[in-house]
Structures are given as structure tokens and as C-alpha cells.
Amino acid sequence: MFVDLGRSFVRVLFGRFAVALAVAFPLVLGGVVGVNMYIDWKVDQIPRVKVKTAENTDPGQPANFLLIGSDTRAFVQTPGEEAAYGSEGGQRSDTLMVVHVDPESQTGFLVSFPRDLVVDVPGLGQSKINAAFNSGPQRVIDTLQQNFNIPIQHYIEVDFESFEGIVDAMGGVPVYIGAPSRDAKSGFEFIPFNFKPACYTLNGNQALTYVRSRGMEEYVDGAWRTDPRGDLGRIQRQQDFMKRLATEAFRRSVKSPRTALDIADETIPKLKADEALSRSDINKLITSFRTVNPNDPSSLEMVTFPTVPGPSGGRLGSILEAKQPEADAVLARLRQFGPTPDQQRAPKPGTIRVRVFNGSGQGGVAAKTGDELKNQGFVTVGVGNKPSLRATEVRYRPGSEAKAAVVQSYLGGVGKPIEDGRVVEADVEVVIGKDFKAVSAPAGAAPGTTAAPGPAPAPGPPESGAPNGKPGGPAVDPTQC
């Protein structure tokens, strides 16, 4: 039986799951804290971490939350847990994000920091940013402050076990998968018989291996192709999954009130937060994430801290360095605690997510075109195949017409723009027709950035049989992800 506390039931549940998104960001989600007496009591039960943070802001003012996904295996006690999670000592920030919330404008701006970004870690010297967490959360806060002048008002942490439990408590989360996929290192394997691109429901273990993958392979055009983006590709999958989980949480909360309480019970004891985190701070998160939609990037802006490859061969191995002036522009927004100037600009390739399909009848064209678009600065989110098509099409998600126009300008004079509500996990889908020649930058376009080539694709056809873990069947309508 649920007690009416003066708020509509749907609003109460919506608040719970809006914050579920926020506190779960670190490991790509998990956690529920909500807006009634029961949840207030739960918030008080969150284990606290003693850290020195920036002075808190007033309830209606912006704030920065540091969100950490810890790869600690400290909770491992049984052989089964060791087999599932490993037994590495210490802890590193498997995921490190800063989310800037503005309750007045009801917006959020999330920045993912790549683990290989080189910074000056106080007390350690020059190192990769994920190493800071091995000395505790205070070292991460100090690193962000000293290197980037980012004030951190609050801290939230989630670990592997908590993440799996949250996804399972919800009954899984639908994810759009465009090709047979695998990653031997993370353990993700999705190679069903007679595969077709669609939405598939991942359970907790599958979701964890999916969002942790840094070497995802996809079977496209008759060969296995490794995502050359490595950790940057993983960040994108994490961000997409966050929005998927938030949307699914709201759907399930309306259908089943018990789900909200189950997730709260599963999550709260496994979270960690700074001692000052209060109900008013939670309300900032609720207000900023009210409109999260997995197929609408404008509902919550997520970016990866701009980087370029650094010198190789040193003691740190492969590293990334801040890319200027783009990095300073991102940092300026994390330091913005007053009105933000309204800037109307044409979309840049780096803000446009593109998926490429081959309808030309020629093998390998989708993969080649995807690489060329990526070299021009676009964010490519996968490739696939479509039935033969005479004229190239540029299909775009509603609201992304300006982005479609930018993509079209790079297709050598071909490409018919078509609004398509079925476009998922991308802003624009390019379906290559027989009239397509090559990607070519339009006059006046800024030079693209060529990505480092990935490992050679592994030969061999996809395996037959059911995918590992037996995920649910595809949704009838891909947009239902």
C-alpha cells in the first residue's frame, strides 16, 4: 500500500527515476533516490565519503557532480564472484564524468573524461587521469581542480556489483545493436543466428560487459571489424546506455510501483556519496534530468572531453592530450555558474552522430565511407547493410535537419534528405546508393582529424547459435529502445 503525500503518484515515481539516472552515471547508471519520506530515509542511508569539495551552491543554482564508476573488486568474496568480476587489487576510475546541472534552465551538461588523458596528479606527477582514483576520490577532485580549474560540489560513486543489480532489478534494458558484436576482453558476446539490426534486452551482466568494452568488434561486410576508437568508443556506448536506462526506468515505474522500491533497495546500500549531499542537491538532479530521451541528444547534452593522441613510447604507453581550443570551450561550460550566452551556430561534424548503411551492392562501401566520415570529424556509430538502392538517402531523426544538411554537404553532391522517426542512436543515417562516389569535404570546411587505424579485423564468419546469456528477442519497432 502506498501513502499519498500530496504529490501525484506518477510525479513521485518520475522523480525517483530521474535521479536514478543521475546517481547511476558513473558505471553507466544505477541507483534511485526520490522525492517522498521513504526515499528521504533511503538517502540518509547512503554510505558517505569524507572529501573536501567546493562550497555548495544554493538550491536553484548550478552545481558540478563528480561521478565515478569504480572498478574495485573489494566486494569479491566467493569463487563465483571472482570468476565474474576478476580479483585485481586497488581501484581505478573505470568511468569518470562531471555533470553540470542547472535547475533554473532544467538542463544538464555531462562531460566524460577518457581514462588515457594525461594530467598532473597531485602527489604522483604526470599520469593518466584514471590513476588518480587509486589514491581515493579526494585525489580525483584535486586533479580536476588543479589541472582544469573545475569546482566540484558533490561526489557520487558506483561499483560493478551495484550496476548489475540495478539493471537486473529493472528486468534488463533494451539496446539497439546494429551488427553481430563481441569483445573477448570484457566478455561481451552477441552473435545470434540469423541476426538482424534491432533492439535487444540486455541483462545486468550483459550490460556491464557491453558498457565496459574497449575493443568492440562488429561483423560487417563479411569480416570482423574492431572499433578503432577504443576507450572513446566505450564512452559513447556508456552515454547512449545512460539515456536508454533512464527512459526504461520511467516506463517501468509507471507500470510497476514495486520496481521503484526494488531498485532503491538494490542500489542505495552500494552507492557512496560526499557527506554534504542532501535532498536539495538531489532535487537539482531531478530538475535537470526531467526530459531525458535516448533518441534526443538535446534532452541531456553529453560530450567527451576533446583530445588528440599524445607522444607514444613513453612510460605511460598510449596517451591522450587535451585538444585546443575545443577543450577550453568545454571547460568554460563546467565553470559557468551564471547566465550562458545564447549561441546559434551551424552544427559541427564533431557534434553529429552518423550511422552508414550499404545499399550500393558493392562490398565494403559502408565501412570505407564510415571511416572517411570519421576522418572528417564526424562521430560514426556503426555501419550495416540495406537492400539495393539507386539514389543515396540521408535519413535524419526529427529535429536533426540541420545536422543532415551538414552530412549531405560531405557526400559529393548526392543524398536525398528524409526525416525518419525510426532513426535510433544516431542523428543521421546515410544509406549509400548506386549514385554515391566518395566522401569529399565542402569548400571552406575545417580540416578533419584522422583517427588512428585500429587492429586488422579478425577473419571468420559469425558463430551460429543463441548469443551468450540468451538476451530477449528484438523489439518490433526499433524506436522503442
N, C-alpha and C positions, 0 to 999 in steps of 0.2 A: 504494500500500500504506500502511495506517495502523498506527502503533505503539500498542499498549496501554500506557498509562502508569498503570495501576492504577485507572482510573475507567471506569465503563460508557460505551460509545460514545454512547448516547443522552444521558446526562447531560452529557458533554463538549459535544455539539452544542447541547444546550439552553442551557448556559451561554453559548456563543458568541452565540446569537441573543437571549438575554435582554439582553445588553449591546448587541447590535445596536440594539435599541430605544432604549436609553439614549443612546448616542452619536449617534444619529440624530435625537433630539428636535428639535434646533434648526431644521433645514429641513424638519421633519417627516420626519425619520429618515434614517438611513443609517449604515453603519459596523458593523464587527464587531471585537470584541476578546474573546478567550475564555479558556480555562482549561487549556491544555496548553503544552508547551515552544515549539511553533511559534507559538502566539498570544502567549506571553510575548515572543518575539523581535519579533513584529509591533508589540506595544505600545511597545517601545523605539524603533521607527521612527517613531512619531507625531511630526510636527513640533511643537516646543514654542514657547510664547509666554511671554515674561518678564512676569509680572504679580505684584503683591503681593496675596495673598489672606489670609483669616483663618487663624488657627492650625488645623492639621488636627486632626481628632478621631481617637480610637482606632478600630481595625478594627471593633469591634462597636457603635460609637456612631453616632448620626445625623450627617448632613452635608448641606450645600446645594451643588448643582451649578448653575452658571450655564450655560445652553445657548443659544447664539446661532446663528441662521441668517443668514449674511451675504449681502447682495445685491451683493457686489463682482463686477465684471466683469474683474478683473485678469488672469484666465486666458485671456481672449479674445484670439486671435492671428490667426484666419483669417476671411475674409468669411462663411463658413458659421456660425461661432460667433457672429459679431456679429449675424447675422440671427436666430439662435435666442435669444440672451440679451440683446441690446442692447449699448450701449457707454457707459453712464453712468459718470462718474468718481466717485471716492470710494467709500465703503462706508457702509451703514446696516444696522441690525439688522432685517432683514425679518421675523424671528421672535425674540422674546426671552422666555425661560422660566426659571423657577427650580424645580428639583425637589428636594424634601426627602425624603431616603431614610432609612429606619430599618431596619437589618438585623436588629435583635432581633425586631421585630414583623413583619418581612418585608412592609413596606408602603412605598408611595411616594405623595407628595402633590405634584402638579405645578400650578404657577400660571403662566398666560400673562398677560403684561403688554401691553395694547393699545398700538400704536405712537403713538397720538394722546394718550396720557396725559401731562399737563403736570407737569414736575418741575423742580427747581432743579439743573441740570447744573453741576458744579464747573468754574469757569473760563469757562462760557458764559452762565450765568444761566438765567432761565426759558425752557424749551424743551420740545419733545416728546421723550419718552424715547428714541425711535429715533435721534435726532440725536446722542446721546452716543457711539454706536459709531463715528461718523465720525472721532472723535479716538482711537479704539483701545479695546480691551477693558478697560484699566485704568480708563478714564473711566466705563464702564458699572458696573464693580464699585464704584467710589467713589460713583456716583449712587445705587445701591441702598442702600449703607451709610448715606450721609448723609441721604437722604430717608426711608428706611423702617427703618433700623437692622437690616438683614438681613445677617448674616455669610455670606460666600461662601467656601467651602473649595476649590472647583475650578471650572475653566473649560473648556468644550468648544465648538468651532466647526465648522460645515459650510457649504459653499457650494453654489450651484445645480448645478454640473457634477457634484459628488460625489453629490448627491441623485439625479439622473437615472441615473447609473451604477449606483447601488445597486439601484434599482427594476428596471432592465433586467437586471442580473445575476441577479435572482430570477425573471425571466420575467414581471414585472408583478405587480400587487396588485389583488385584487378589491375593488370598492367598490359599495355599494348606491346606485343612482341612482333617485329616485322620479318624475322627470319630465324631458322634454327640457330640456337646460340649455346655457347659453352665457355667455361673458364675453369681449367683444371686446378688452378691455384686456390681460387675462392670456393670451389666446389659447385658452382652453378652449372647445371646441365639441362637444357631444354631442347630436346631433339625428338619430337613426336613423329609418328608415322603419318604420312600424308599431311604434312604441316601446311597451314595457310595463315597469313598475317591476320591477327585478330587480338582481342583482349583475352587474357588468361589469368585466372586467380592464383596468386602465389601464397603459400602458407608462410609461417614465420621463418622457418629455416631457409626456404627458397628465396624469400625476400631479402634475408640477411646476406646470402651468397650473391644475390643479384646486385645489391647496392654497394657491396664491398669489392666487386670485380674491378680490377685494374688492367686486365688482359682479356677482355671480352672478345670472343670470336663469333662471327656470323657466317653462315653458309649461303653465299650469294654467287650467282652465275657459275655454279659448278665447282666452287672452291671455298675453302675456309679462309676468311679474311680477318686478321686481328685489328682491333680498333687501335690505331697508332697514337691516340691521344692519351693512353694510359690513365693516370690519375685524373686528368682533366675530363676524360670520358666518364669516369666514375662519378665525378662531381655532378655532371649533367644528369646521370641516372638517379642520383640521390635527390636532386632538386625536383625532378619530374615525379619521383615516388612520393615526395612530401605532399605535393598537391593532390595526388591520387588518394593518399591515405586520408587527408583532411576531408575530401569530398565523400569518400566512402563512409567515414565516421559519421558525418551528418546524416546520410541516408539511413544508416543502421540505427542511429539514435532515435529517429522519428518512429521507426518500425518497432524497436525494442528498447524500452526504458532500461531494462536489465543490463543491456550492453554497456551503457554509460557507467554503471556501478561496477561491472566486471572489469572494465579497463582501468578504472580508478583503483580498484583493489589490486590489480595486477601490476600497476605502474608506480604508484606513489612510493611504496617502500623501497623501490630500486632507483629512484631519482636522487640527485644531490643538487643542492642549491645554496647560494650565499645566505648568510644569516639574516640579511635585511630584506630579502624577497617577501613581499606582503601581498595581501588581497588587492590593494590598489595597483600594484605592479602587474598582477595577473590580469586586472581589468584592462590595462594598456594593451596587453597581448590580444585579449578578446576583441577589443575595438578595432585593432589593426588588421585582424585576420577574418573579419566577418564575411568578406566577399571572395574567399579563395575558390578558384575554379581551375581544375587541372588543364583545361584546354584554352584558358585565357590568361596569358602571361601578365597582363596588366593588372590582374586581381592581386598579385603579390610579385613584385619585381625581384628576381633572383639573378645575380651575376657572379661570375668567377673573377677573382682579383686578377687584373691584366698582368701577364708575364711573358717573358721571352726566355728561350734556353740560355743558360749561362755557360761558362767555360767548362769543358769536360776533362776528365782525367785527374782531377784533384782528389783530396782525401774524402770529400763528400760524395763523389760519384756524379751522377747526372743531377743537375740543379736547375732551378728557375730563378730569374731575377725580375724585379718589377719593370713593367713596360711603361715608359713615359711618353707622352703626358697622360695617357689613359689612366694609369694607376692613381695619379694625384687627383684626377677628377672623381674617381670612386671614393677615395679617402675623404675628399671635401664633403661628400654627401653624408658620410658617417659622422662628421664633425658638425653637421648642420643642425642647430637647435633653435633656429628662428625660421621665419618665412623663407621658402625656397623660390627663387625666381622662376617664372613660368617660361620655359624654353620650348618652342615649337621648331623641330628640326626634322629633316627627312631621315628615315631610318638608315643606320649604317649597317653594312654587311655583318659586323660582329654582333648585332642585336637580332639577327634574323635566323631562325632555325629552319633548315631546309632538308626535306627527305626526297630522294631521287628514285624514280621507277623507270625501268627499261621497257619501252613499248616499241622499240625500233626494229626488233627482230635480229639484232646483231649482238652477240655475246660480249659481256664485259663493259658495255657502254655506260650502264648506271654507275658502276664502281669508278670508272675513269672520270665521269662527269662530277661525281661526288667529290673526288679528290681535287679536281680543278676548281670547284666552287669553294672548297675549304681553303685552297691556296690563295683565293681572292679575299679571304677573311670571313666567309660565311660559316655559321655553325651547322655542320651537317650531322643529322641524327639518324642516319641509316639509309640503306638502299634496298631495292627489291625489284620484282618483275610485274608487268601488267600485260594484258592482251595487246596484240599488234595495233598500232595507232599511226595514222597517216600524218597528222599535224600535232606538234608538241603542245602540251597544255600546262598552264601554270595555275594549279588549284590552290586556293588560299582559304584559311579559316575566316569566318565572318569577323570583320574588324581589322583584318590584316591586308587590306587592299594596297596600302602604301608600300608595305613590305614586298608584296607580289610584284609591284611595279619595279622595285629595285632589282629583284631576282631576274625579271624578264629582261632588264637592260643588259644583263650579262650573258644572254643566250644567243647572241649573234643575230638578232633580228627576228627570231621565231618565238612562239609561245603565246597561246591564247589565254588571257586571264579568266578564271572561272571561280566564282565563290562557291565553296563546298563545306557544308557543316560537318561532313564526315572526316575532315582532316583532324588527326589527333597527334599529340606530342610533337607538333611542328607548327610553324606559322604558314609555311608554303610547301606544297608538294609539286615537284616537276615531273611530269610524265613525258618521257622522251619519245618523240615520233620520228617517222622516217625523214622528216624535213630538217632534223637537227644536224648541225655540223660540228660545232665546238663552243666551249665557253670562251668569251672574249670580253675584257673589261671595256666599258663605255668610255668615251673621251672625257678626260677630266677626273676619272676615278682615282682615288688614292691607291698606291701600290698595296697589293695583298701581302699576307705573311705566309710563307711556305712552311707547312708543318714538317717535322722530321719524319722520314719514312719509317713505317712500322716493320716488324719482323715479316719475313716471307710467309704467305698463307700456307697452312698445313694442307697437304693433299688428302683426298679421300672423300667419299660421299657421306651424307649424314647417316647415322645409325638408325636402324629400324626399331620399332617397339615403342612403348609408352615412355614419356620423359621421366627423368628421375624425380621421385617424390609424388607422382601422379597428380599434377595440378588439374584444376577444373577445366571443363571444356570452354571453347571460345564463346564470347557473348554474341548474340545475334546482330547487334548493332555496335560497331567499334566505338562510336561516340559515347557509349555507356560506360566506358572506362572512367 
